[in-house]
């Protein structure tokens, strides 16, 4: 079936009790046994829940994986995945990534004895040089947050497979609608379902999708043992949101590209970081491995940090807030907001500057979005 059909139906059979079209919210902590020593399919909601299973099966189908798992937050998904590794295991992580992931790796994972190297994975040769006998996984994110760099997932997967190393990709920015890393050879996909998959800024959640049964067994054990799973009501909300993922992503993509083209011609904009623009250094690669560009990108304004702050304070339609992927347009300052937990020298080495702004372009009318930015630029 096509993506739009799977988003509405995968994992979501009619309710056997009353025929409900939408999967019911099984808001229960425990399930009755059929008899002594005879549990049913579900026995305790931490271990499994029908509403959660519907979402997990749906996301697995959308990503083309064998199994899916959903979590209370995106960081809970990442923490569960990283708990597969222990002392002296070595991880290679792309050096341009979400600030929360960097904080987790440096302040939690490394303290457990895992060795983490941040490497520019845009250069495949640097990946080869970074591999050690103890390397267990390569962590990627593409497009990257907030610099919008594109990584060649096929090349990374091929190198990792030569050395029997696991590959992980954060696919939050594009969702499975515009990019399917598993089809490119990646082993594990991670999502913040808070963003485009849910799409309505009313729930936080995370997901992992795998393409190998042995990985599914490990993740299932950790999800249950650590208790990081998503609750049934949150799963219900994400299931509702994912049904319109395809049409929402088309609208986000269309509006964001139009805004990026307008910004690129604005005299007060120094540069626009959007993979859909021909000026983007990895525009060709983005066209090869993606079917769209999503709705989030960054740009740099004249006037340094002061200029950025004046713009941020003057918008009216765009809401100054962290997060992305909702139907409403958001705007933020990576240096002082989403990536503030990173050391200053690390931010600078990545290329995050004080005059950089990241926007999540919503599905409002494009004329209203551009009019709001045009008015705000009068203050820069």
C-alpha positions as CSV (number, residue, x, y, z in Angstrom):
1,X,0.0,0.0,0.0
2,X,1.0,3.6,-0.5
3,X,2.3,5.8,2.3
4,X,-0.9,7.7,2.8
5,X,-2.9,4.5,3.1
6,X,-0.4,2.9,5.6
7,X,-0.5,6.1,7.7
8,X,-4.2,5.6,8.2
9,X,-4.5,1.9,8.4
10,X,-1.2,0.1,9.4
11,X,-1.4,-1.5,12.8
12,X,-5.0,-0.2,13.2
13,X,-7.5,-3.0,12.7
14,X,-11.1,-2.5,13.8
15,X,-11.6,-2.8,17.6
16,X,-12.8,-6.4,18.2
17,X,-15.0,-5.4,21.1
18,X,-17.3,-2.8,19.5
19,X,-15.9,-2.1,16.1
20,X,-14.4,1.3,16.9
21,X,-12.8,2.8,13.8
22,X,-10.0,4.5,15.8
23,X,-8.0,2.3,18.1
24,X,-9.4,2.9,21.6
25,X,-7.3,4.4,24.4
26,X,-6.6,1.4,26.6
27,X,-6.0,3.5,29.7
28,X,-5.2,0.6,32.0
29,X,-2.2,-0.4,34.0
30,X,-2.9,-4.1,34.0
31,X,-4.8,-6.8,32.1
32,X,-6.7,-9.9,33.5
33,X,-5.1,-13.3,33.0
34,X,-7.3,-15.9,31.2
35,X,-6.5,-18.3,34.1
36,X,-3.6,-19.3,36.4
37,X,-0.5,-19.3,34.3
38,X,-2.4,-18.1,31.3
39,X,-1.6,-14.5,30.4
40,X,-3.2,-12.9,27.4
41,X,-1.4,-11.0,24.7
42,X,-1.0,-8.1,27.2
43,X,-0.4,-8.4,30.9
44,X,1.0,-5.1,32.1
45,X,1.1,-1.8,30.3
46,X,4.8,-1.2,30.8
47,X,5.4,-4.4,28.9
48,X,2.8,-3.8,26.2
49,X,-0.4,-2.0,25.5
50,X,-2.9,-2.3,22.6
51,X,-2.9,1.4,21.8
52,X,0.9,1.5,22.0
53,X,1.2,-1.5,19.8
54,X,-1.0,0.1,17.1
55,X,1.3,3.1,16.9
56,X,4.5,1.0,17.0
57,X,3.2,-1.2,14.1
58,X,2.2,1.8,12.1
59,X,5.6,3.5,12.4
60,X,7.4,0.3,11.6
61,X,5.3,0.1,8.4
62,X,6.0,3.7,7.4
63,X,9.7,3.4,7.9
64,X,9.9,0.0,6.2
65,X,11.2,-1.7,9.4
66,X,10.4,-5.0,11.0
67,X,9.6,-3.6,14.5
68,X,8.8,-0.3,16.0
69,X,8.9,1.0,19.6
70,X,7.6,4.2,21.1
71,X,8.7,6.1,24.1
72,X,7.7,8.8,26.5
73,X,10.0,11.4,24.8
74,X,12.5,11.5,22.0
75,X,15.3,11.6,24.6
76,X,13.9,8.5,26.3
77,X,14.1,6.7,22.9
78,X,17.8,7.8,22.6
79,X,18.6,6.9,26.2
80,X,17.1,3.4,25.7
81,X,19.0,2.8,22.5
82,X,22.3,4.0,24.0
83,X,21.9,1.7,27.0
84,X,22.9,-1.1,24.7
85,X,26.5,0.1,25.1
86,X,28.8,-0.1,28.1
87,X,32.4,0.5,29.3
88,X,35.0,0.5,26.5
89,X,32.5,0.4,23.7
90,X,33.2,3.1,21.1
91,X,30.6,5.2,19.3
92,X,31.2,7.5,16.3
93,X,28.8,10.4,16.3
94,X,28.4,13.1,13.6
95,X,29.7,16.4,15.1
96,X,26.8,18.5,14.0
97,X,23.7,17.4,15.9
98,X,20.8,18.3,18.2
99,X,22.0,19.9,21.4
100,X,19.9,17.5,23.6
101,X,21.6,14.5,21.9
102,X,25.0,16.0,22.5
103,X,24.2,16.6,26.2
104,X,23.0,13.0,26.6
105,X,26.1,11.6,25.0
106,X,28.6,13.8,26.9
107,X,26.9,14.0,30.3
108,X,25.3,10.6,30.6
109,X,26.6,8.0,28.1
110,X,30.3,8.9,28.5
111,X,30.0,8.7,32.3
112,X,28.9,5.1,31.9
113,X,32.3,4.4,30.3
114,X,31.3,4.5,26.7
115,X,33.8,6.3,24.5
116,X,32.3,8.8,22.1
117,X,34.1,10.5,19.2
118,X,32.4,13.4,17.4
119,X,33.5,13.2,13.7
120,X,32.5,15.1,10.5
121,X,30.6,12.3,8.8
122,X,30.1,14.4,5.7
123,X,33.6,13.0,4.8
124,X,33.4,9.2,4.5
125,X,37.2,8.9,4.7
126,X,37.0,10.5,8.2
127,X,34.6,7.8,9.2
128,X,37.0,5.1,8.0
129,X,39.9,6.7,10.0
130,X,37.8,6.9,13.2
131,X,36.8,3.2,13.3
132,X,38.5,1.2,16.0
133,X,38.2,-2.5,16.9
134,X,35.9,-1.4,19.8
135,X,33.6,0.7,17.6
136,X,30.0,-0.5,18.0
137,X,27.8,2.1,16.3
138,X,27.7,5.2,14.1
139,X,25.2,7.8,15.0
140,X,23.9,10.1,12.2
141,X,21.4,12.9,11.9
142,X,20.4,14.2,8.5
143,X,19.4,16.9,7.8
144,X,21.3,18.2,10.8
145,X,20.0,20.5,13.5
146,X,20.3,23.5,13.0
147,X,22.9,23.6,10.2
148,X,20.9,21.5,7.7
149,X,23.9,19.5,6.5
150,X,23.1,16.3,4.6
151,X,24.9,13.1,5.2
152,X,25.3,10.4,2.6
153,X,23.5,7.6,4.4
154,X,24.3,4.9,1.8
155,X,28.0,5.6,1.9
156,X,28.0,5.6,5.7
157,X,26.0,2.3,5.8
158,X,28.3,0.6,3.4
159,X,31.4,1.5,5.4
160,X,29.8,0.5,8.6
161,X,28.6,-2.9,7.2
162,X,32.2,-3.6,6.1
163,X,33.2,-3.5,9.7
164,X,30.0,-5.0,11.2
165,X,29.1,-1.8,12.9
166,X,25.6,-0.7,13.7
167,X,24.2,2.4,12.0
168,X,21.7,4.8,13.6
169,X,19.9,7.8,12.0
170,X,17.8,10.5,13.6
171,X,15.1,11.0,10.9
172,X,13.1,13.6,12.9
173,X,13.5,16.5,10.4
174,X,12.1,14.7,7.4
175,X,9.9,11.9,8.8
176,X,9.5,8.7,6.8
177,X,7.4,10.6,4.3
178,X,10.5,12.3,2.8
179,X,13.3,10.0,3.9
180,X,13.5,6.2,4.7
181,X,17.0,5.6,6.1
182,X,16.4,1.8,6.4
183,X,16.0,1.6,2.6
184,X,19.5,3.2,2.4
185,X,21.1,0.5,4.5
186,X,20.8,2.1,8.0
187,X,20.0,-0.3,10.8
188,X,18.1,1.8,13.3
189,X,15.9,5.0,12.9
190,X,15.2,7.3,15.8
191,X,12.4,9.9,15.9
192,X,11.1,12.6,18.2
193,X,7.4,11.9,17.5
194,X,6.8,15.2,19.2
195,X,7.7,16.8,15.8
196,X,6.3,16.1,12.4
197,X,4.9,12.6,13.1
198,X,2.5,14.0,15.7
199,X,2.4,17.4,14.1
200,X,0.1,19.3,16.5
201,X,2.4,20.4,19.3
202,X,0.3,18.7,22.0
203,X,2.3,15.7,23.0
204,X,5.9,14.7,23.5
205,X,7.2,11.3,22.4
206,X,9.9,9.3,20.7
207,X,10.3,6.2,18.5
208,X,12.8,3.6,17.4
209,X,12.3,1.5,14.2
210,X,14.7,-1.4,13.4
211,X,15.1,-3.7,10.4
212,X,16.6,-6.7,12.2
213,X,14.8,-9.1,14.6
214,X,17.9,-9.3,16.9
215,X,17.9,-5.5,17.4
216,X,14.1,-5.6,18.1
217,X,14.6,-8.2,20.8
218,X,17.3,-6.0,22.5
219,X,15.2,-2.8,22.3
220,X,12.0,-4.5,23.6
221,X,13.9,-5.8,26.6
222,X,15.4,-2.4,27.4
223,X,12.0,-0.6,26.9
224,X,10.4,-2.9,29.4
225,X,13.3,-3.0,31.9
226,X,13.9,0.7,31.9
227,X,10.2,1.7,31.7
228,X,10.7,4.3,29.1
229,X,7.6,3.5,27.0
230,X,4.9,6.0,25.9
231,X,1.6,6.1,27.7
232,X,-1.6,5.0,25.9
233,X,-3.2,8.5,25.7
234,X,0.0,9.9,24.1
235,X,0.0,7.0,21.7
236,X,-3.6,7.8,20.8
237,X,-2.7,11.4,20.0
238,X,0.3,10.5,17.9
239,X,-1.8,7.9,16.0
240,X,-4.3,10.7,15.3
241,X,-1.6,13.0,14.1
242,X,0.2,10.5,11.9
243,X,-2.9,9.9,9.7
244,X,-2.4,13.3,8.1
245,X,1.4,13.2,7.9
246,X,1.6,13.0,4.2
247,X,-0.6,16.0,3.4
248,X,1.0,18.0,6.2
249,X,4.5,17.3,5.0
250,X,3.6,18.4,1.5
251,X,2.3,21.7,2.9
252,X,5.4,22.2,5.2
253,X,7.7,21.5,2.3
254,X,6.0,23.8,-0.1
255,X,5.8,26.7,2.3
256,X,9.4,26.3,3.7
257,X,10.9,26.3,0.2
258,X,9.0,29.5,-0.7
259,X,10.1,31.2,2.5
260,X,13.7,30.1,1.9
261,X,13.7,31.5,-1.6
262,X,12.3,34.8,-0.3
263,X,14.9,35.0,2.4
264,X,17.7,34.2,0.0
265,X,16.9,37.4,-1.9
266,X,16.5,39.6,1.2
267,X,19.2,42.2,1.6
268,X,19.4,41.7,5.4
269,X,20.0,38.0,5.2
270,X,23.6,36.8,5.0
271,X,22.9,33.2,4.0
272,X,20.1,30.6,4.0
273,X,20.6,27.0,5.0
274,X,18.0,25.0,3.1
275,X,18.8,21.8,1.2
276,X,16.2,22.6,-1.4
277,X,18.1,25.7,-2.6
278,X,20.6,25.2,-5.4
279,X,23.1,27.3,-3.3
280,X,23.1,24.5,-0.6
281,X,26.4,22.5,-0.9
282,X,24.6,19.2,-0.6
283,X,21.6,20.0,-2.7
284,X,22.4,17.2,-5.1
285,X,22.7,14.6,-2.4
286,X,19.5,15.8,-0.8
287,X,17.7,15.2,-4.1
288,X,19.2,11.7,-4.3
289,X,18.2,10.3,-0.9
290,X,15.2,12.5,0.0
291,X,11.8,13.0,-1.7
292,X,11.4,16.4,-0.1
293,X,13.1,18.9,2.2
294,X,10.7,19.2,5.1
295,X,9.6,22.4,6.8
296,X,12.5,23.4,9.1
297,X,15.7,25.3,8.1
298,X,18.0,28.0,9.3
299,X,19.3,31.4,8.1
300,X,21.7,34.1,9.3
301,X,20.9,37.7,9.5
302,X,22.9,40.9,9.4
303,X,23.6,42.7,12.7
304,X,24.9,39.8,14.7
305,X,23.1,38.6,17.7
306,X,21.4,42.0,18.2
307,X,20.0,41.8,14.7
308,X,18.7,38.2,15.4
309,X,17.1,39.3,18.6
310,X,15.4,42.2,17.0
311,X,13.9,40.0,14.4
312,X,12.8,37.4,16.9
313,X,11.1,40.1,19.0
314,X,9.2,41.5,16.1
315,X,7.5,38.5,14.6
316,X,3.8,38.0,15.3
317,X,2.6,35.0,13.3
318,X,5.8,33.0,14.0
319,X,5.9,32.0,17.6
320,X,9.2,32.3,19.5
321,X,9.5,28.8,21.0
322,X,11.6,25.7,20.9
323,X,10.5,22.5,19.0
324,X,9.4,22.2,15.5
325,X,7.1,20.2,13.2
326,X,3.7,21.5,14.3
327,X,1.1,23.0,12.0
328,X,1.9,26.4,13.4
329,X,5.1,28.3,12.5
330,X,7.8,28.6,15.1
331,X,11.0,30.5,15.3
332,X,14.0,30.2,17.6
333,X,17.7,31.1,18.3
334,X,19.8,28.0,18.4
335,X,22.7,29.6,20.2
336,X,20.7,30.6,23.2
337,X,17.9,28.1,23.1
338,X,18.0,24.6,21.6
339,X,21.8,24.3,21.6
340,X,22.6,26.3,24.6
341,X,23.7,23.2,26.5
342,X,26.6,22.7,24.2
343,X,30.0,24.3,25.2
344,X,30.6,27.5,23.3
345,X,33.7,26.3,21.6
346,X,31.8,23.2,20.3
347,X,29.0,25.4,18.9
348,X,31.5,27.6,17.1
349,X,33.4,24.6,15.7
350,X,30.1,23.2,14.3
351,X,29.3,26.5,12.7
352,X,26.4,27.7,14.9
353,X,26.6,31.4,15.2
354,X,24.9,34.1,17.3
355,X,23.1,35.5,14.3
356,X,21.6,32.2,13.2
357,X,17.9,31.7,13.4
358,X,16.0,28.4,12.9
359,X,12.4,28.4,11.7
360,X,9.8,25.7,11.5
361,X,7.5,26.8,8.8
362,X,3.9,25.8,9.5
363,X,0.9,25.2,7.2
364,X,-0.6,28.7,7.4
365,X,-1.0,30.6,4.1
366,X,2.4,31.4,2.6
367,X,1.5,35.1,2.0
368,X,0.8,35.6,5.7
369,X,4.1,33.9,6.7
370,X,6.2,36.1,4.4
371,X,4.3,39.2,5.4
372,X,5.1,38.5,9.0
373,X,8.8,38.1,8.3
374,X,8.9,41.1,6.0
375,X,7.4,43.3,8.8
376,X,9.9,41.8,11.4
377,X,12.9,42.6,9.1
378,X,12.1,46.3,9.4
379,X,13.5,46.0,12.9
380,X,16.8,44.4,11.9
